[in-house]
Amino acid sequence: MNRRLLRLLLSLMIVSLSCNFLTSTRGHKSNETPLSKTIPHPTLLTKPKLPVIDPNPTVFGQISPTPELIKDVTELPPSDYEIVQIGNFDPIHLRYDPIPWEAFNEHPDQLLTNNDGEPVEALRHYVIPGCIIHDNLGFGAPTTWQRQDTNLMIGNLEFRVESWTDTKTGKPVLIVYQYPVGKSGYGVRIELRINEEPDLCIELAEEVLILSEELILESASSTPG
């Protein structure tokens, strides 16, 4: 009887211990925080924005030569103007602004002088290629050139203006300014060669004529015809 009672008590103790163990294990597992999946941040799932590239970027310090800029550099005090002698025979002096215009020798292999022994030079514009002012020697014109004569007031002087146009392109290529007006080939004849930017080349060349009014009058008074 004692043995049976002892076995029963042992069995009850074992069952009790087993139940407590199972209960504690289940309770521990139920209190654990379940592992969660790592989800990337929404911003990491979006495609990164690429920088926008300007197809026409602004380059600082680089300025294209516009007609307005070309004209702006022609403003100097009268005391800073220079004088060039362009006459191949009789003297013809012109006053010019040395910032946009440059005096040069069209024949660098030889030094030409006029009847008074003065060097013969021409004026060329720094910015406009082929815009050149020099003496008119009358070598003739190609058959594709067409001439139109008019009288034009430039400043305070009236000039005979002989304009040559290339009929192939319709663009002016050469102009002769003669003072005083009258029969072609007499007085002071100043030739303008035109290559690019014809309208601007003509406008700037006529500004030189305006600056040179008194010099042109002086040259005309000493020129035969």
C-alpha positions in Angstrom: 0.0 0.0 0.0 2.8 2.4 0.8 4.6 1.5 -2.4 1.5 2.1 -4.5 0.9 5.5 -2.8 4.5 6.4 -3.4 4.3 5.5 -7.1 1.1 7.5 -7.5 2.7 10.6 -5.8 5.8 10.3 -8.1 3.6 10.0 -11.1 1.6 13.1 -10.1 4.7 15.0 -9.5 6.1 14.1 -12.9 2.9 15.1 -14.7 2.8 18.3 -12.7 6.3 19.2 -13.7 5.7 18.4 -17.3 2.6 20.6 -17.4 4.5 23.5 -15.8 7.3 23.1 -18.3 5.0 23.1 -21.3 3.0 26.0 -19.9 6.1 28.1 -19.3 7.5 27.3 -22.7 4.4 28.3 -24.5 4.1 31.5 -22.6 7.7 32.4 -23.4 7.1 31.8 -27.1 3.9 33.8 -27.1 5.6 36.9 -25.5 8.4 36.9 -28.1 8.2 39.5 -30.8 8.0 37.7 -34.2 10.7 38.4 -36.6 9.7 40.9 -39.3 10.8 41.2 -42.9 13.2 44.1 -43.6 11.3 46.3 -46.1 13.3 48.9 -47.9 12.4 52.5 -47.4 10.0 53.7 -50.2 12.5 56.3 -51.3 15.1 53.6 -52.0 12.6 51.8 -54.3 12.2 54.9 -56.5 14.6 55.5 -59.4 17.1 58.3 -58.6 16.7 61.5 -60.5 19.5 62.3 -62.9 20.8 65.9 -63.1 19.2 68.0 -66.0 21.9 69.0 -68.5 21.4 72.4 -70.2 21.8 71.9 -73.9 22.9 75.5 -74.2 25.0 76.2 -71.2 26.0 79.8 -70.3 29.8 80.2 -70.5 30.8 83.1 -68.2 33.4 85.4 -69.7 32.6 84.4 -73.2 30.7 87.1 -75.2 29.7 86.7 -78.8 30.4 89.7 -81.0 26.9 91.2 -81.7 26.4 94.3 -83.8 25.5 96.3 -80.6 28.9 95.3 -79.0 30.8 96.1 -82.2 29.2 99.6 -82.3 29.7 100.2 -78.6 33.5 100.0 -78.8 33.6 102.9 -81.3 33.0 105.6 -78.7 36.2 107.3 -77.7 37.0 110.9 -76.8 38.1 112.9 -79.9 41.6 113.3 -78.5 42.1 109.5 -78.7 41.3 109.2 -82.4 44.1 108.6 -84.9 44.8 109.7 -88.4 45.7 107.5 -91.4 46.9 108.5 -94.9 45.3 106.3 -97.6 46.0 108.3 -100.8 48.2 106.5 -103.3 48.9 109.8 -105.2 47.4 112.9 -103.6 47.1 112.8 -99.8 43.8 111.6 -98.3 43.6 111.6 -94.6 41.0 109.9 -92.4 40.3 110.2 -88.7 39.4 106.9 -87.1 38.8 105.1 -83.8 41.8 102.8 -83.1 39.7 100.4 -81.0 37.6 98.8 -83.9 39.8 100.0 -86.7 43.4 99.2 -87.5 45.8 101.0 -90.0 47.9 98.5 -92.0 50.0 98.2 -95.1 48.1 96.3 -97.8 51.4 95.6 -99.5 53.7 94.3 -96.8 56.4 93.4 -99.2 56.9 97.1 -100.2 56.5 100.5 -98.7 54.3 102.7 -100.9 54.3 106.5 -100.5 52.1 109.2 -102.0 53.2 112.3 -103.9 54.1 114.0 -100.6 56.3 111.0 -99.5 53.7 109.9 -96.9 53.3 106.1 -96.3 50.1 104.7 -97.9 48.0 102.6 -95.6 44.4 101.3 -95.3 41.9 100.7 -92.5 40.5 97.3 -91.6 37.9 96.5 -89.0 39.1 94.2 -86.2 35.8 92.3 -85.9 34.2 92.3 -89.4 36.4 90.3 -91.8 37.1 92.0 -95.1 35.7 95.4 -94.1 38.5 97.6 -95.5 38.7 101.3 -96.3 41.4 102.5 -98.8 42.0 104.7 -101.8 40.0 104.0 -105.0 42.4 103.1 -107.9 39.7 102.1 -110.4 41.0 98.7 -111.5 37.6 97.7 -112.9 34.9 95.2 -111.7 33.9 91.7 -112.7 31.1 91.2 -115.2 28.8 89.8 -112.4 28.9 93.1 -110.5 26.3 95.8 -111.1 26.7 99.5 -110.2 24.2 102.0 -108.9 25.0 105.7 -108.4 23.3 108.0 -105.9 24.1 111.2 -104.0 23.9 110.8 -100.3 24.4 113.1 -97.3 26.7 111.6 -94.8 27.1 113.9 -91.8 27.5 117.4 -93.2 28.9 116.4 -96.6 27.2 115.2 -99.7 28.9 112.3 -101.5 28.5 110.7 -104.8 28.0 107.0 -103.8 28.8 104.3 -106.4 27.5 101.0 -105.0 28.6 97.7 -106.5 26.4 94.6 -106.0 27.3 91.0 -106.9 24.4 89.8 -109.0 25.0 86.2 -108.0 24.4 86.8 -104.3 22.5 90.1 -104.4 24.9 91.5 -101.7 27.0 94.7 -101.8 30.7 94.1 -102.3 32.2 97.5 -102.9 31.3 101.2 -102.5 33.1 104.3 -103.7 32.4 107.5 -101.8 33.4 110.5 -103.9 33.6 114.1 -102.7 32.5 116.5 -104.1 29.6 115.1 -106.1 29.8 115.4 -109.8 31.3 113.4 -112.6 32.7 110.1 -111.6 36.5 109.9 -111.2 37.2 113.4 -109.7 37.9 114.7 -106.3 38.5 112.5 -103.2 37.5 108.9 -103.9 37.4 106.6 -100.9 36.7 102.9 -101.5 35.0 100.5 -99.1 35.6 96.8 -99.6 32.9 94.5 -98.2 33.1 90.8 -97.4 30.9 90.0 -94.4 28.2 91.9 -92.4 27.6 94.4 -95.3 25.1 96.6 -93.6 27.2 97.0 -90.4 30.4 97.4 -92.4 28.8 100.2 -94.4 27.4 101.9 -91.3 30.7 101.9 -89.5 32.7 103.0 -92.5 30.4 106.0 -92.9 31.0 106.9 -89.3 34.7 107.2 -90.2 33.7 109.6 -93.0 31.7 111.7 -90.6 34.8 111.8 -88.2 36.9 112.9 -91.2 34.8 115.7 -92.6 37.4 118.5 -92.2 40.2 116.2 -93.5 38.2 115.3 -96.5 37.4 118.9 -97.2 41.2 119.7 -96.9 42.1 116.8 -99.3 39.4 117.9 -101.8 40.8 121.4 -101.9 44.2 120.2 -102.9 43.1 117.4 -105.3 42.9 118.3 -109.0 39.4 118.1 -110.7 
